[in-house]
Amino acid sequence: FPQQVALAPGTDTFDNWQSSPVPIYDDIYLFNITNPAEFNKGEKAIVQPVGPFIYQKVEYKKQANFSGDLKYAMYYDYEYYLFNETETLKHNNKTRLSDIVYIPNIPLLTVVA
């Protein structure tokens, strides 16, 4: 049988809805162009995968207001990403946030193609 859970301020359910206690991680891989000067002259790009760069996604809801009958919730949803150097280095000890990576400007390439 379906059960209903109250989403009311001050409850564990509300706190977990407002900000998840479970961390969310995104692994980002980039493709570095290893011959940028030649690529800019029109030659074919030689690419090498770089990564993963691991980021933790932080997401929370703020200024939550509920309708009088509690059927609707209105809120501002915020999210941002934090670079996780420790996890990144565990997966690939060569990857640093300060690495210089050459990537193509895809929107520009679609316009000129």
PyRosetta script that sets phi, psi and omega in degrees:
from pyrosetta import init, pose_from_sequence

init()
pose = pose_from_sequence("FPQQVALAPGTDTFDNWQSSPVPIYDDIYLFNITNPAEFNKGEKAIVQPVGPFIYQKVEYKKQANFSGDLKYAMYYDYEYYLFNETETLKHNNKTRLSDIVYIPNIPLLTVVA")
pose.set_psi(1, 137.1)
pose.set_omega(1, 179.4)
pose.set_phi(2, -67.8)
pose.set_psi(2, 139.9)
pose.set_omega(2, 177.1)
pose.set_phi(3, -116.3)
pose.set_psi(3, 149.3)
pose.set_omega(3, 178.6)
pose.set_phi(4, -106.2)
pose.set_psi(4, 142.5)
pose.set_omega(4, 178.5)
pose.set_phi(5, -118.9)
pose.set_psi(5, 131.6)
pose.set_omega(5, -179.5)
pose.set_phi(6, -72.7)
pose.set_psi(6, 132.1)
pose.set_omega(6, 176.6)
pose.set_phi(7, -105.4)
pose.set_psi(7, 79.5)
pose.set_omega(7, -175.6)
pose.set_phi(8, -121.2)
pose.set_psi(8, 141.6)
pose.set_omega(8, 178.1)
pose.set_phi(9, -54.1)
pose.set_psi(9, 140.1)
pose.set_omega(9, 179.5)
pose.set_phi(10, 94.0)
pose.set_psi(10, -6.3)
pose.set_omega(10, 179.2)
pose.set_phi(11, -99.8)
pose.set_psi(11, 159.6)
pose.set_omega(11, 176.6)
pose.set_phi(12, -61.8)
pose.set_psi(12, -37.5)
pose.set_omega(12, 179.4)
pose.set_phi(13, -60.4)
pose.set_psi(13, -44.7)
pose.set_omega(13, 179.3)
pose.set_phi(14, -64.2)
pose.set_psi(14, -45.3)
pose.set_omega(14, -179.2)
pose.set_phi(15, -61.3)
pose.set_psi(15, -41.9)
pose.set_omega(15, 178.7)
pose.set_phi(16, -69.3)
pose.set_psi(16, -31.9)
pose.set_omega(16, 176.7)
pose.set_phi(17, -71.8)
pose.set_psi(17, -40.7)
pose.set_omega(17, -176.8)
pose.set_phi(18, -69.2)
pose.set_psi(18, -38.8)
pose.set_omega(18, 179.5)
pose.set_phi(19, -150.8)
pose.set_psi(19, 114.0)
pose.set_omega(19, -175.1)
pose.set_phi(20, -64.1)
pose.set_psi(20, 132.3)
pose.set_omega(20, 177.0)
pose.set_phi(21, -77.5)
pose.set_psi(21, -10.3)
pose.set_omega(21, -178.6)
pose.set_phi(22, -94.1)
pose.set_psi(22, 120.4)
pose.set_omega(22, -179.9)
pose.set_phi(23, -68.9)
pose.set_psi(23, 143.8)
pose.set_omega(23, 179.1)
pose.set_phi(24, -115.6)
pose.set_psi(24, 127.2)
pose.set_omega(24, -179.0)
pose.set_phi(25, -117.7)
pose.set_psi(25, 140.7)
pose.set_omega(25, 174.7)
pose.set_phi(26, -117.5)
pose.set_psi(26, 129.0)
pose.set_omega(26, 175.4)
pose.set_phi(27, -97.0)
pose.set_psi(27, 120.4)
pose.set_omega(27, -177.2)
pose.set_phi(28, -109.6)
pose.set_psi(28, 126.6)
pose.set_omega(28, 174.2)
pose.set_phi(29, -113.7)
pose.set_psi(29, 138.9)
pose.set_omega(29, 176.9)
pose.set_phi(30, -118.5)
pose.set_psi(30, 159.3)
pose.set_omega(30, 175.5)
pose.set_phi(31, -113.2)
pose.set_psi(31, 108.4)
pose.set_omega(31, -177.6)
pose.set_phi(32, -82.1)
pose.set_psi(32, 130.3)
pose.set_omega(32, 173.9)
pose.set_phi(33, -82.4)
pose.set_psi(33, 114.2)
pose.set_omega(33, -175.4)
pose.set_phi(34, -83.7)
pose.set_psi(34, -10.1)
pose.set_omega(34, 177.8)
pose.set_phi(35, -126.5)
pose.set_psi(35, 62.8)
pose.set_omega(35, -174.4)
pose.set_phi(36, -63.4)
pose.set_psi(36, -37.7)
pose.set_omega(36, -179.3)
pose.set_phi(37, -64.3)
pose.set_psi(37, -44.5)
pose.set_omega(37, 179.2)
pose.set_phi(38, -67.9)
pose.set_psi(38, -38.4)
pose.set_omega(38, 178.5)
pose.set_phi(39, -62.1)
pose.set_psi(39, -40.8)
pose.set_omega(39, 178.3)
pose.set_phi(40, -65.8)
pose.set_psi(40, -20.9)
pose.set_omega(40, 177.6)
pose.set_phi(41, -90.0)
pose.set_psi(41, 0.7)
pose.set_omega(41, 176.5)
pose.set_phi(42, 106.2)
pose.set_psi(42, -2.1)
pose.set_omega(42, 178.4)
pose.set_phi(43, -75.4)
pose.set_psi(43, 163.6)
pose.set_omega(43, 179.4)
pose.set_phi(44, -68.8)
pose.set_psi(44, 137.8)
pose.set_omega(44, -179.8)
pose.set_phi(45, -73.2)
pose.set_psi(45, 138.9)
pose.set_omega(45, 170.7)
pose.set_phi(46, -105.0)
pose.set_psi(46, 119.3)
pose.set_omega(46, -174.5)
pose.set_phi(47, -114.0)
pose.set_psi(47, 152.6)
pose.set_omega(47, 178.5)
pose.set_phi(48, -136.9)
pose.set_psi(48, 128.7)
pose.set_omega(48, 178.2)
pose.set_phi(49, -67.3)
pose.set_psi(49, 140.7)
pose.set_omega(49, 178.9)
pose.set_phi(50, -129.1)
pose.set_psi(50, 133.6)
pose.set_omega(50, 177.3)
pose.set_phi(51, 136.7)
pose.set_psi(51, -171.0)
pose.set_omega(51, 6.1)
pose.set_phi(52, -82.0)
pose.set_psi(52, 149.4)
pose.set_omega(52, 166.4)
pose.set_phi(53, -99.4)
pose.set_psi(53, 119.9)
pose.set_omega(53, -173.8)
pose.set_phi(54, -103.5)
pose.set_psi(54, 126.0)
pose.set_omega(54, 179.5)
pose.set_phi(55, -119.9)
pose.set_psi(55, 143.3)
pose.set_omega(55, 172.9)
pose.set_phi(56, -97.4)
pose.set_psi(56, 128.1)
pose.set_omega(56, 178.1)
pose.set_phi(57, -87.6)
pose.set_psi(57, 125.0)
pose.set_omega(57, 177.0)
pose.set_phi(58, -110.1)
pose.set_psi(58, 123.0)
pose.set_omega(58, -175.3)
pose.set_phi(59, -134.4)
pose.set_psi(59, 134.6)
pose.set_omega(59, 177.5)
pose.set_phi(60, -154.1)
pose.set_psi(60, 159.0)
pose.set_omega(60, 179.3)
pose.set_phi(61, -108.7)
pose.set_psi(61, 139.8)
pose.set_omega(61, -175.6)
pose.set_phi(62, -132.4)
pose.set_psi(62, 153.0)
pose.set_omega(62, 178.7)
pose.set_phi(63, 54.9)
pose.set_psi(63, 49.3)
pose.set_omega(63, 179.6)
pose.set_phi(64, -73.7)
pose.set_psi(64, 129.4)
pose.set_omega(64, 175.4)
pose.set_phi(65, -127.8)
pose.set_psi(65, 143.0)
pose.set_omega(65, -178.1)
pose.set_phi(66, -116.6)
pose.set_psi(66, 147.4)
pose.set_omega(66, 175.7)
pose.set_phi(67, -68.4)
pose.set_psi(67, 161.3)
pose.set_omega(67, -177.8)
pose.set_phi(68, -55.6)
pose.set_psi(68, -36.6)
pose.set_omega(68, 179.9)
pose.set_phi(69, -89.1)
pose.set_psi(69, 4.6)
pose.set_omega(69, 177.9)
pose.set_phi(70, 61.6)
pose.set_psi(70, 23.0)
pose.set_omega(70, 177.6)
pose.set_phi(71, -87.6)
pose.set_psi(71, -22.6)
pose.set_omega(71, -175.4)
pose.set_phi(72, -127.9)
pose.set_psi(72, 142.1)
pose.set_omega(72, 174.7)
pose.set_phi(73, -121.0)
pose.set_psi(73, 135.4)
pose.set_omega(73, 176.3)
pose.set_phi(74, -119.7)
pose.set_psi(74, 131.5)
pose.set_omega(74, -175.9)
pose.set_phi(75, -160.1)
pose.set_psi(75, 165.5)
pose.set_omega(75, 173.4)
pose.set_phi(76, -100.0)
pose.set_psi(76, 130.8)
pose.set_omega(76, -178.8)
pose.set_phi(77, -103.8)
pose.set_psi(77, 121.8)
pose.set_omega(77, -180.0)
pose.set_phi(78, -115.2)
pose.set_psi(78, 146.2)
pose.set_omega(78, 173.4)
pose.set_phi(79, -152.8)
pose.set_psi(79, 147.3)
pose.set_omega(79, 174.6)
pose.set_phi(80, -153.4)
pose.set_psi(80, 169.0)
pose.set_omega(80, -176.0)
pose.set_phi(81, -121.8)
pose.set_psi(81, 138.2)
pose.set_omega(81, 176.5)
pose.set_phi(82, -115.0)
pose.set_psi(82, 129.2)
pose.set_omega(82, 177.5)
pose.set_phi(83, -69.2)
pose.set_psi(83, 131.2)
pose.set_omega(83, 179.9)
pose.set_phi(84, -109.2)
pose.set_psi(84, 92.5)
pose.set_omega(84, -175.5)
pose.set_phi(85, -66.4)
pose.set_psi(85, -37.7)
pose.set_omega(85, -178.7)
pose.set_phi(86, -60.1)
pose.set_psi(86, -49.5)
pose.set_omega(86, -180.0)
pose.set_phi(87, -67.7)
pose.set_psi(87, -36.5)
pose.set_omega(87, 178.3)
pose.set_phi(88, -61.2)
pose.set_psi(88, -45.6)
pose.set_omega(88, -178.8)
pose.set_phi(89, -69.0)
pose.set_psi(89, -28.4)
pose.set_omega(89, 176.3)
pose.set_phi(90, -64.6)
pose.set_psi(90, -36.5)
pose.set_omega(90, -176.8)
pose.set_phi(91, -83.7)
pose.set_psi(91, -31.9)
pose.set_omega(91, -178.5)
pose.set_phi(92, -156.7)
pose.set_psi(92, 105.4)
pose.set_omega(92, -175.0)
pose.set_phi(93, -73.2)
pose.set_psi(93, 2.3)
pose.set_omega(93, 177.6)
pose.set_phi(94, -98.3)
pose.set_psi(94, -14.3)
pose.set_omega(94, -174.4)
pose.set_phi(95, -85.5)
pose.set_psi(95, 126.7)
pose.set_omega(95, 177.3)
pose.set_phi(96, -130.2)
pose.set_psi(96, 150.8)
pose.set_omega(96, 177.5)
pose.set_phi(97, -65.9)
pose.set_psi(97, -24.7)
pose.set_omega(97, -179.3)
pose.set_phi(98, -83.3)
pose.set_psi(98, -1.5)
pose.set_omega(98, 178.9)
pose.set_phi(99, -59.1)
pose.set_psi(99, 141.1)
pose.set_omega(99, 174.9)
pose.set_phi(100, -92.0)
pose.set_psi(100, 124.1)
pose.set_omega(100, -178.4)
pose.set_phi(101, -126.0)
pose.set_psi(101, 129.9)
pose.set_omega(101, 177.4)
pose.set_phi(102, -97.9)
pose.set_psi(102, 118.7)
pose.set_omega(102, 178.6)
pose.set_phi(103, -126.7)
pose.set_psi(103, 149.1)
pose.set_omega(103, -179.5)
pose.set_phi(104, -74.1)
pose.set_psi(104, 151.3)
pose.set_omega(104, 174.3)
pose.set_phi(105, -85.7)
pose.set_psi(105, 91.9)
pose.set_omega(105, -173.6)
pose.set_phi(106, -58.6)
pose.set_psi(106, -46.4)
pose.set_omega(106, 179.1)
pose.set_phi(107, -58.7)
pose.set_psi(107, -40.0)
pose.set_omega(107, 178.7)
pose.set_phi(108, -65.6)
pose.set_psi(108, -42.3)
pose.set_omega(108, 179.9)
pose.set_phi(109, -63.4)
pose.set_psi(109, -33.7)
pose.set_omega(109, 179.0)
pose.set_phi(110, -72.0)
pose.set_psi(110, -30.5)
pose.set_omega(110, 179.5)
pose.set_phi(111, -72.8)
pose.set_psi(111, -41.4)
pose.set_omega(111, -175.7)
pose.set_phi(112, -86.0)
pose.set_psi(112, -10.1)
pose.set_omega(112, -178.4)
pose.set_phi(113, -75.0)
pose.dump_pdb("model.pdb")
